[in-house]
Amino acid sequence: MNRLDDALAAGRRAVAAQPENYYGYFALGYVLSLRKSYAEAETTYRKAVMLAPQPLVVLHRELARILSEQRR
């Protein structure tokens, strides 16, 4: 819907409000990847992976996709 700026702001607010909730980092990483901010998306996804209560395939898949986009 071309409202990535709003989504980015909402994601940053969510992470600030609940810094121990992996889902906020996951959502923020997704928005950053859509904006092609791959380095920041990678950092954000890695934080989500660390905070997740159990390994989640979707988090690892998104992190792998971001690393692939960066050719790493």
ABEGO torsion letter per residue (X at the ends): XGAAAAAAAAAAAAAAABAABAAAAAAAAAAAAAAGBAAAAAAAAAAAAAABABBBAAAAAAAAAAAAAAGX
